[in-house]
Amino acid sequence: MTKTNDEIWREYYEKALMRKHAPRTEFAIKSNESDLKVAIDSGCGTGSDTAYMAQLDYQVYSFDINPDSISICGKRFDNDPRVTLSKASFENYEHPKCGVIIANASLFFADPIQFQSTWNKMVTSLEKGGVFAGDFMGINDSWASGYRSSTTPMTKTEVEALFNNFEVIRFHERDEVGNTAIGKTKHWHTFSVVAIKRS
Ligand SMILES: C[S@@+](CC[C@H](N)C(=O)[O-])C[C@H]1O[C@@H](n2cnc3c(N)ncnc32)[C@H](O)[C@@H]1O
């Protein structure tokens, strides 16, 4: 029987709960030149990056569109005053001012029609000297068309254009066959970026 979108995400969250935060999140935190120890975890999933940043005494604002994600994080960060959770989408979240934005493997699933306004909101919320770290979907990705929910595939030039007012300190393109977290094979085409806002 075909699994529903919710069932597939639940399977993903089960695996993701066993995972530590991304090493890139450590790099992003070290690169934060703003005075703000405030971070947004965009599409936070099971909250591994949130947990890492909260341990460093960051005030972390974490949101995800999926109620299962927020329920898992609600248990994980129960009564932690450093973490504020919201069930929200990239498109409707009200971004607080912050020094770090983490969007690990999440903006792939943003609404393509509203992407420019979503991105503008994210950039506006970031202080000068603050850091963005996240991934974008490339046009060769298996999920670039016909995926079970909307995705935002972009060319390299389109991704680069998002960072006009930034200093890009890490840029990695992946374009190869590989596995998903739940063991399926697909073509991955992604751009992973860490960048400091300069103006
Ligand atoms: C691959 S998971 C990554 C989770 C987490 N960032 C991590 O690295 O473990 C992508 C997450 O993005 C969330 N997501 C998908 N579309 C979203 C949207 N429009 N707004 C907010 N979150 C979204 C999903 O619910 C999922 O939890």
The ligand as a Tripos MOL2 file, in Angstrom:
@<TRIPOS>MOLECULE
LIG
   27    29     1     0     0
SMALL
NO_CHARGES

@<TRIPOS>ATOM
      1 C1         14.3990   16.8370    5.6120 C.3       1 LIG1
      2 S1         13.5930   17.5350    6.9820 S.3       1 LIG1
      3 C2         14.9340   18.3740    7.7960 C.3       1 LIG1
      4 C3         14.6690   18.5890    9.2530 C.3       1 LIG1
      5 C4         15.7950   19.2530   10.0190 C.3       1 LIG1
      6 N1         16.1050   20.5700    9.5140 N.3       1 LIG1
      7 C5         17.0210   18.3720   10.0010 C.2       1 LIG1
      8 O1         18.0150   18.7210    9.3450 O.co2     1 LIG1
      9 O2         16.9890   17.3110   10.6390 O.co2     1 LIG1
     10 C6         12.6680   18.8640    6.2890 C.3       1 LIG1
     11 C7         11.6880   19.5150    7.2540 C.3       1 LIG1
     12 O3         11.0980   20.6500    6.5950 O.3       1 LIG1
     13 C8          9.7410   20.7230    6.9910 C.3       1 LIG1
     14 N2          8.9840   21.5060    5.9990 N.ar      1 LIG1
     15 C9          8.5890   21.1190    4.7650 C.ar      1 LIG1
     16 N3          7.9160   22.1020    4.1620 N.ar      1 LIG1
     17 C10         7.8880   23.1410    5.0270 C.ar      1 LIG1
     18 C11         7.3440   24.4500    4.9650 C.ar      1 LIG1
     19 N4          6.6880   24.8940    3.8750 N.pl3     1 LIG1
     20 N5          7.5060   25.2470    6.0380 N.ar      1 LIG1
     21 C12         8.1760   24.8120    7.1310 C.ar      1 LIG1
     22 N6          8.7230   23.5790    7.2450 N.ar      1 LIG1
     23 C13         8.5760   22.7580    6.2010 C.ar      1 LIG1
     24 C14         9.3050   19.2720    7.0640 C.3       1 LIG1
     25 O4          8.1240   19.1220    7.8180 O.3       1 LIG1
     26 C15        10.5430   18.6090    7.6790 C.3       1 LIG1
     27 O5         10.4570   18.5340    9.0790 O.3       1 LIG1
@<TRIPOS>BOND
     1     1     2 1
     2     2     3 1
     3     2    10 1
     4     3     4 1
     5     4     5 1
     6     5     6 1
     7     5     7 1
     8     7     8 2
     9     7     9 1
    10    10    11 1
    11    11    12 1
    12    11    26 1
    13    12    13 1
    14    13    14 1
    15    13    24 1
    16    14    15 ar
    17    14    23 ar
    18    15    16 ar
    19    16    17 ar
    20    17    18 ar
    21    17    23 ar
    22    18    19 1
    23    18    20 ar
    24    20    21 ar
    25    21    22 ar
    26    22    23 ar
    27    24    25 1
    28    24    26 1
    29    26    27 1
@<TRIPOS>SUBSTRUCTURE
     1 LIG1         1 GROUP 0 **** ****
